[in-house]
Amino acid sequence: MTATSSEGPRPGARLLATLATCLVFASLAAQPSFAQTRELSGTGQLIDGVAAVVNEGVVLKSELREQTREIVARLREQQTQLPPLPVLERQILERLVVERIQLQRAERLGIRVPDDMLNRAIADIAARNGLTLEQFPAVLAQEGIDYAAYRQQFREQLILEQLRSRDVMGRISISEREIEQYLSRQQEAALGDLDYDVSHILVALSSAATPEQLRAARGRVDEIVERLEAGEDFAQLAVTYSDAQNALEGGGLGWRKGSQLPTIFAEVVGGLEPGDVTEPFRSSSGYHIVRVNDVRGSERVMVNQVKARHILLTPTEVMDDEAVRQRLLNVRSQILGGDDFGAIARAISEDIGSGAEGGSLGWTEPDSFVPEFASVIRELPIGELSMPFRSPFGWHIVEVLDRRVHDSTEELQRRDAIMALRERKFEEEIELWIQRLRDEAYVEYRI
């Protein structure tokens, strides 16, 4: 089972300070309901316009206006100098187009987020801010955010997360040789012991780029470098020029362990001081410019671990969510009646890695799992079998076998190596994957 995490759309300026440390995806801003974004025609009738046609769907002008309003407010709050409005709108429209393409693919693949899963994820965000799920809508309303629109935005984020996990993360493999080489490099360098706050500008290039497109991209990179050397703000240039998915956040990747930086970044930031900017460098996804915003040391800590085992079943076209849940209820009754958990896991669990081990997940930190899974194993008493519950990967039953506080230096180094290598490959592959989807899509701009 892959360890990921999710967050909801931005719940307003006053909550951002407390949400900043616990949210991961910060690119989608909450939108009011559709009716609130439409205009009145001269006859008093509500109208809307099409900003772009995307395959069989559209991006509405109202969506573009609302996203622009939200992002302009956020950039001003961050004191980032705004690019010209047409430039900003072009960036925002392209993001909306790319998101629509991904959501359309997710729909074709049957990826859905049921209400119970959505409620658990929102409740987790509310709990991190000292609120209950019942209190959360009122707090959002105080920030001027419509709760129904917030739920829809959050649902779409979870769908995109599942899609990216399926299409990108699920296809990434890490060899034993890669792990050993990584650990060897970590012993020789202090990079992995430091935390880096970095920002990134990407000038994307298709794998089938023509010589003319290559020259145009290089010219665009040279212009960015000239403007940086002239003292212009990196974040503003990222908003204006970058093709990366975090462009509208000023290119910021946030704080990351040196070991968790994308491979192409880790190779260039070592030894750089806060404020330093790399020379442009090329990768398979295009040209990159990286700025080191800050660097800090890290400390080793003892960790809380659980030893657990689980059985995973995933819905299909033949067996929907309710059918899978009912099947796991029957499996749970068999185990409680004396049948062997491990034997059943080996026979039916669809988590290939743990299924072969009788469902065993070994000693693991709860936070290494997705929130839905982590919340269950944190609270489940030792030796008790959970009721079936949903995560982005499907339906689970889980049993916690033991708990400990452990300084598992070697194990953590190895696990962190696998996670870091996977994350690095994911960062590099996601842009290529998005470019491929974009190249294959029919997009017609109407503005």
C-alpha positions as CSV (number, residue, x, y, z in Angstrom):
1,M,0.0,0.0,0.0
2,T,1.4,3.4,-1.0
3,A,1.8,6.0,1.6
4,T,0.2,9.3,0.6
5,S,-1.7,12.1,2.2
6,S,-4.4,14.7,1.2
7,E,-5.8,18.0,2.1
8,G,-8.8,20.1,1.4
9,P,-9.2,23.3,-0.5
10,R,-8.0,26.5,1.2
11,P,-10.4,27.5,4.0
12,G,-9.6,31.2,4.1
13,A,-6.8,33.5,5.3
14,R,-7.4,33.2,9.0
15,L,-7.3,29.4,9.0
16,L,-4.3,29.2,6.7
17,A,-1.8,29.7,9.4
18,T,-3.0,26.7,11.3
19,L,-3.6,24.6,8.2
20,A,-0.2,25.3,6.6
21,T,1.7,22.5,8.5
22,C,-0.9,19.8,8.0
23,L,-2.0,20.3,4.4
24,V,-0.2,19.0,1.4
25,F,-2.1,20.0,-1.8
26,A,-2.5,23.8,-1.6
27,S,-3.1,24.6,-5.3
28,L,-6.9,24.4,-5.4
29,A,-8.9,27.3,-4.0
30,A,-12.5,26.8,-2.8
31,Q,-15.2,28.1,-5.2
32,P,-18.7,29.4,-4.5
33,S,-21.5,27.5,-6.0
34,F,-22.0,27.7,-9.8
35,A,-25.0,30.0,-9.4
36,Q,-23.0,32.5,-7.5
37,T,-20.4,32.9,-10.3
38,R,-22.8,33.5,-13.2
39,E,-23.6,37.0,-14.6
40,L,-26.9,38.7,-15.4
41,S,-27.6,39.5,-19.0
42,G,-29.4,42.6,-20.2
43,T,-32.7,40.9,-19.9
44,G,-32.0,39.8,-16.2
45,Q,-31.4,36.2,-17.1
46,L,-28.4,34.3,-15.7
47,I,-25.7,33.6,-18.3
48,D,-22.2,32.1,-18.4
49,G,-19.6,31.7,-21.1
50,V,-17.1,29.0,-22.2
51,A,-13.4,29.8,-21.5
52,A,-12.1,26.6,-23.1
53,V,-13.5,23.4,-24.6
54,V,-11.7,20.3,-23.1
55,N,-12.5,17.1,-24.9
56,E,-16.2,16.5,-24.2
57,G,-16.3,19.1,-21.4
58,V,-15.7,22.8,-20.9
59,V,-14.1,25.3,-18.5
60,L,-16.5,28.1,-17.8
61,K,-15.6,31.8,-17.7
62,S,-17.1,31.9,-14.2
63,E,-14.7,29.2,-13.0
64,L,-11.8,31.2,-14.5
65,R,-13.0,34.5,-12.8
66,E,-13.4,32.8,-9.4
67,Q,-10.0,31.1,-9.6
68,T,-8.4,34.3,-10.6
69,R,-10.0,36.2,-7.7
70,E,-8.9,33.6,-5.2
71,I,-5.3,33.4,-6.5
72,V,-4.9,37.1,-6.8
73,A,-6.0,37.4,-3.1
74,R,-3.6,34.7,-2.1
75,L,-0.7,36.2,-3.9
76,R,-1.4,39.6,-2.4
77,E,-1.6,38.0,1.0
78,Q,1.9,36.5,0.4
79,Q,3.1,39.9,-0.8
80,T,4.0,38.5,-4.2
81,Q,4.1,41.1,-7.0
82,L,1.4,40.2,-9.5
83,P,2.1,39.7,-13.2
84,P,-0.1,41.4,-15.8
85,L,-3.7,40.1,-15.4
86,P,-3.8,38.5,-18.9
87,V,-0.6,36.5,-18.1
88,L,-2.0,35.4,-14.8
89,E,-5.4,34.4,-16.4
90,R,-3.5,32.4,-19.0
91,Q,-1.7,30.4,-16.3
92,I,-4.9,29.8,-14.3
93,L,-6.9,28.7,-17.4
94,E,-4.2,26.3,-18.4
95,R,-4.3,24.8,-14.8
96,L,-8.1,24.5,-15.0
97,V,-7.7,22.8,-18.4
98,V,-5.2,20.3,-17.1
99,E,-7.3,19.5,-14.0
100,R,-10.3,19.0,-16.2
101,I,-8.4,16.5,-18.4
102,Q,-7.4,14.6,-15.4
103,L,-10.9,14.5,-13.9
104,Q,-12.2,13.3,-17.2
105,R,-9.7,10.4,-17.2
106,A,-10.6,9.6,-13.6
107,E,-14.3,9.4,-14.6
108,R,-13.6,7.1,-17.5
109,L,-11.6,4.8,-15.1
110,G,-14.5,4.8,-12.6
111,I,-12.5,6.5,-9.8
112,R,-14.9,7.8,-7.2
113,V,-14.8,9.2,-3.7
114,P,-17.8,8.1,-1.6
115,D,-19.4,10.5,0.9
116,D,-18.2,8.5,3.9
117,M,-14.6,8.7,2.7
118,L,-14.9,12.4,2.0
119,N,-16.4,13.0,5.5
120,R,-13.5,11.2,7.2
121,A,-11.0,13.2,5.3
122,I,-12.7,16.6,6.1
123,A,-13.1,15.5,9.7
124,D,-9.4,14.9,9.9
125,I,-8.6,18.4,8.7
126,A,-11.2,19.8,11.1
127,A,-9.6,17.8,14.0
128,R,-6.1,19.2,13.2
129,N,-7.6,22.6,13.7
130,G,-9.3,21.8,16.9
131,L,-12.8,21.5,15.3
132,T,-15.4,18.8,14.8
133,L,-16.9,18.0,11.5
134,E,-20.1,19.6,12.6
135,Q,-18.3,22.9,13.5
136,F,-16.3,23.1,10.3
137,P,-19.1,24.4,8.0
138,A,-19.7,27.4,10.3
139,V,-16.0,28.3,10.5
140,L,-15.8,28.1,6.7
141,A,-18.9,30.3,6.4
142,Q,-17.2,32.9,8.6
143,E,-14.4,33.0,6.0
144,G,-16.9,33.4,3.2
145,I,-16.6,29.9,1.9
146,D,-19.5,27.8,0.8
147,Y,-19.3,24.4,2.4
148,A,-21.0,22.5,-0.5
149,A,-18.4,24.0,-2.9
150,Y,-15.6,23.2,-0.5
151,R,-16.7,19.5,-0.3
152,Q,-16.8,19.3,-4.1
153,Q,-13.4,20.8,-4.5
154,F,-12.0,18.4,-1.8
155,R,-13.7,15.4,-3.5
156,E,-12.0,16.4,-6.8
157,Q,-8.6,16.6,-5.1
158,L,-9.0,13.1,-3.6
159,I,-10.0,11.8,-7.1
160,L,-7.0,13.4,-8.6
161,E,-4.8,11.9,-5.9
162,Q,-6.1,8.5,-6.6
163,L,-5.7,8.9,-10.4
164,R,-2.1,10.1,-10.0
165,S,-1.4,7.2,-7.6
166,R,-2.8,4.7,-10.1
167,D,-1.2,6.2,-13.3
168,V,2.1,7.4,-11.9
169,M,3.0,6.2,-8.4
170,G,1.6,2.7,-9.0
171,R,4.0,2.2,-11.9
172,I,7.2,3.3,-10.1
173,S,9.5,0.5,-9.0
174,I,12.5,0.7,-6.8
175,S,15.3,-1.8,-7.2
176,E,17.5,-3.2,-4.4
177,R,20.5,-1.7,-6.2
178,E,18.9,1.8,-6.2
179,I,18.3,1.5,-2.4
180,E,21.9,0.5,-1.7
181,Q,23.3,3.2,-3.9
182,Y,21.1,5.8,-2.3
183,L,22.1,4.7,1.3
184,S,25.8,4.8,0.2
185,R,25.5,8.3,-1.1
186,Q,23.6,9.4,2.1
187,Q,26.5,8.2,4.2
188,E,29.0,10.3,2.2
189,A,27.0,13.5,2.2
190,A,25.1,15.6,4.7
191,L,22.4,16.5,2.2
192,G,19.9,14.0,3.6
193,D,20.3,15.4,7.2
194,L,19.3,18.9,6.2
195,D,15.8,20.4,5.4
196,Y,15.5,22.6,2.3
197,D,12.8,25.1,1.4
198,V,13.1,25.5,-2.4
199,S,11.2,27.0,-5.2
200,H,11.2,25.9,-8.9
201,I,10.5,27.3,-12.3
202,L,9.9,24.8,-15.2
203,V,9.9,25.7,-18.9
204,A,8.3,22.5,-20.2
205,L,9.3,20.7,-23.4
206,S,7.4,17.9,-25.1
207,S,9.5,14.8,-25.8
208,A,8.6,15.4,-29.5
209,A,9.6,19.1,-29.4
210,T,10.7,20.6,-32.8
211,P,14.0,22.5,-33.1
212,E,11.9,25.7,-33.3
213,Q,10.2,24.8,-30.0
214,L,13.6,24.1,-28.4
215,R,14.9,27.5,-29.5
216,A,11.8,29.2,-28.2
217,A,12.0,27.4,-24.8
218,R,15.7,28.3,-24.5
219,G,14.9,31.9,-25.3
220,R,12.2,31.9,-22.6
221,V,14.7,30.5,-20.1
222,D,17.3,33.1,-21.0
223,E,14.7,35.9,-20.4
224,I,13.9,34.5,-17.0
225,V,17.6,34.4,-16.0
226,E,18.1,38.0,-17.2
227,R,15.1,39.2,-15.1
228,L,16.3,37.3,-12.1
229,E,19.8,38.8,-12.5
230,A,18.1,42.2,-12.7
231,G,16.6,41.6,-9.3
232,E,13.0,40.6,-10.1
233,D,11.1,38.4,-7.7
234,F,11.5,34.6,-8.2
235,A,8.0,33.9,-7.1
236,Q,6.5,36.4,-9.5
237,L,8.5,35.0,-12.4
238,A,7.3,31.5,-11.4
239,V,3.7,32.7,-11.5
240,T,4.3,34.3,-14.9
241,Y,6.4,31.8,-16.7
242,S,6.6,28.4,-15.0
243,D,4.8,25.4,-16.4
244,A,5.1,23.4,-13.2
245,Q,2.0,22.4,-11.2
246,N,3.0,24.7,-8.3
247,A,3.6,27.8,-10.5
248,L,0.7,29.7,-9.0
249,E,2.2,29.2,-5.5
250,G,5.3,31.0,-6.7
251,G,7.0,27.7,-7.5
252,G,7.3,26.8,-3.8
253,L,7.8,23.2,-2.9
254,G,7.8,23.9,0.8
255,W,10.1,22.3,3.4
256,R,11.6,18.9,2.4
257,K,14.3,16.7,3.6
258,G,17.3,16.8,1.3
259,S,16.7,13.1,0.7
260,Q,13.2,13.8,-0.5
261,L,14.0,16.4,-3.1
262,P,13.5,15.3,-6.7
263,T,16.7,13.7,-7.9
264,I,17.4,16.5,-10.4
265,F,17.1,19.1,-7.6
266,A,19.2,17.1,-5.1
267,E,22.1,17.1,-7.5
268,V,22.2,20.9,-7.7
269,V,21.2,22.3,-4.3
270,G,23.9,20.7,-2.2
271,G,26.2,23.4,-0.9
272,L,23.9,26.3,-1.9
273,E,23.1,29.0,0.6
274,P,19.7,30.5,1.3
275,G,18.9,32.9,-1.6
276,D,21.1,31.1,-4.1
277,V,19.6,30.3,-7.6
278,T,20.9,27.5,-9.8
279,E,21.9,27.9,-13.4
280,P,19.2,26.6,-15.8
281,F,19.5,22.8,-16.3
282,R,17.7,20.4,-18.6
283,S,15.8,17.2,-17.8
284,S,13.4,15.0,-19.8
285,S,10.5,17.4,-18.8
286,G,12.2,20.7,-19.8
287,Y,14.4,23.4,-18.4
288,H,14.5,24.0,-14.6
289,I,15.7,26.9,-12.4
290,V,15.7,26.2,-8.6
291,R,16.0,28.7,-5.8
292,V,17.1,27.7,-2.3
293,N,14.9,29.8,0.0
294,D,16.2,28.5,3.3
295,V,18.1,25.5,4.9
296,R,17.9,24.1,8.4
297,G,19.3,21.1,10.3
298,S,17.4,18.1,11.5
299,E,17.3,16.0,14.6
300,R,16.8,12.3,15.1
301,V,13.7,11.4,17.1
302,M,12.1,8.3,18.6
303,V,9.1,7.1,16.7
304,N,5.8,5.5,17.7
305,Q,5.2,2.3,15.6
306,V,2.4,-0.2,15.2
307,K,2.7,-3.8,14.0
308,A,-0.4,-4.4,11.9
309,R,-1.9,-6.6,9.3
310,H,-4.7,-6.0,6.8
311,I,-6.8,-7.3,4.0
312,L,-7.6,-5.0,1.0
313,L,-10.4,-5.5,-1.5
314,T,-11.1,-3.0,-4.3
315,P,-14.4,-2.2,-6.0
316,T,-14.9,-3.2,-9.6
317,E,-17.5,-2.9,-12.3
318,V,-18.9,-6.2,-11.0
319,M,-18.6,-5.5,-7.3
320,D,-19.5,-2.0,-6.2
321,D,-18.5,-0.4,-2.8
322,E,-21.4,-1.9,-0.9
323,A,-20.8,-5.4,-2.3
324,V,-17.1,-5.2,-1.3
325,R,-17.9,-3.9,2.1
326,Q,-20.4,-6.8,2.7
327,R,-17.8,-9.3,1.5
328,L,-15.3,-7.9,4.1
329,L,-17.9,-8.1,6.8
330,N,-18.3,-11.8,6.0
331,V,-14.5,-12.3,6.0
332,R,-14.4,-10.5,9.4
333,S,-17.0,-12.9,10.8
334,Q,-15.0,-15.9,9.5
335,I,-11.8,-14.6,11.2
336,L,-13.7,-13.9,14.5
337,G,-15.1,-17.4,14.2
338,G,-11.6,-18.9,14.2
339,D,-10.4,-18.9,10.6
340,D,-6.7,-17.9,10.0
341,F,-6.2,-14.2,9.2
342,G,-3.0,-14.8,7.4
343,A,-4.4,-17.6,5.2
344,I,-7.3,-15.5,4.1
345,A,-5.1,-12.5,3.4
346,R,-2.8,-14.6,1.2
347,A,-5.9,-15.9,-0.6
348,I,-7.9,-12.8,-1.3
349,S,-6.1,-9.6,-0.3
350,E,-5.4,-7.3,-3.3
351,D,-2.5,-5.6,-1.6
352,I,0.1,-7.7,-3.5
353,G,3.0,-6.7,-1.2
354,S,1.4,-7.5,2.2
355,G,-1.0,-10.2,0.9
356,A,1.9,-12.5,0.2
357,E,3.0,-12.0,3.8
358,G,-0.4,-12.9,5.3
359,G,-1.4,-9.2,5.3
360,S,1.5,-8.1,7.5
361,L,2.6,-4.5,7.3
362,G,5.5,-5.0,9.7
363,W,6.5,-2.3,12.2
364,T,5.4,1.0,10.7
365,E,4.6,4.6,11.8
366,P,0.9,5.3,11.4
367,D,1.6,8.6,9.6
368,S,3.3,6.7,6.7
369,F,-0.2,5.6,5.6
370,V,-3.1,7.6,4.1
371,P,-5.1,9.5,6.7
372,E,-8.1,7.1,6.5
373,F,-5.9,4.1,7.3
374,A,-3.7,5.9,9.9
375,S,-6.7,7.1,11.9
376,V,-8.0,3.5,12.3
377,I,-4.6,1.9,13.4
378,R,-4.0,4.8,15.8
379,E,-7.2,4.1,17.7
380,L,-7.7,0.4,17.3
381,P,-6.9,-1.7,20.5
382,I,-4.3,-4.4,20.2
383,G,-5.7,-7.7,19.1
384,E,-9.1,-6.2,17.9
385,L,-10.3,-6.6,14.3
386,S,-11.6,-3.4,12.7
387,M,-14.9,-3.0,10.9
388,P,-14.5,-2.6,7.1
389,F,-13.4,1.0,6.2
390,R,-12.7,2.8,2.9
391,S,-9.4,4.4,1.8
392,P,-8.3,5.7,-1.6
393,F,-7.0,2.2,-2.3
394,G,-10.3,0.3,-1.6
395,W,-11.8,-1.4,1.5
396,H,-9.8,-2.7,4.4
397,I,-10.1,-4.7,7.6
398,V,-7.1,-4.3,9.9
399,E,-5.7,-5.8,13.1
400,V,-3.1,-4.1,15.3
401,L,-0.8,-6.8,16.7
402,D,1.5,-4.6,18.9
403,R,2.8,-1.1,19.6
404,R,6.2,0.3,20.5
405,V,8.4,3.4,20.8
406,H,11.5,2.5,18.8
407,D,14.7,4.0,17.5
408,S,14.8,2.1,14.3
409,T,17.7,3.9,12.7
410,E,18.6,1.3,10.1
411,E,15.0,0.4,9.3
412,L,14.0,4.0,9.0
413,Q,17.0,4.8,6.8
414,R,16.0,2.0,4.5
415,R,12.3,2.9,4.5
416,D,13.1,6.6,4.0
417,A,15.4,5.6,1.1
418,I,12.5,3.8,-0.6
419,M,10.1,6.6,0.0
420,A,12.6,9.2,-1.1
421,L,13.4,7.4,-4.3
422,R,9.7,6.8,-5.0
423,E,9.0,10.5,-4.3
424,R,11.8,11.7,-6.5
425,K,10.7,9.5,-9.4
426,F,7.1,10.6,-8.8
427,E,8.1,14.3,-9.0
428,E,9.9,13.7,-12.3
429,E,7.2,11.4,-13.8
430,I,4.2,13.5,-12.9
431,E,5.1,16.4,-15.2
432,L,5.8,14.0,-18.1
433,W,2.5,12.2,-17.4
434,I,0.6,15.6,-17.4
435,Q,2.3,16.6,-20.6
436,R,1.2,13.4,-22.3
437,L,-2.4,13.8,-21.1
438,R,-2.3,17.4,-22.3
439,D,-0.8,16.5,-25.7
440,E,-3.5,13.8,-26.2
441,A,-6.4,16.0,-25.3
442,Y,-8.5,18.2,-27.6
443,V,-8.5,21.8,-26.2
444,E,-10.0,24.8,-27.8
445,Y,-9.6,28.2,-26.1
446,R,-12.5,30.6,-26.4
447,I,-10.9,33.7,-24.9
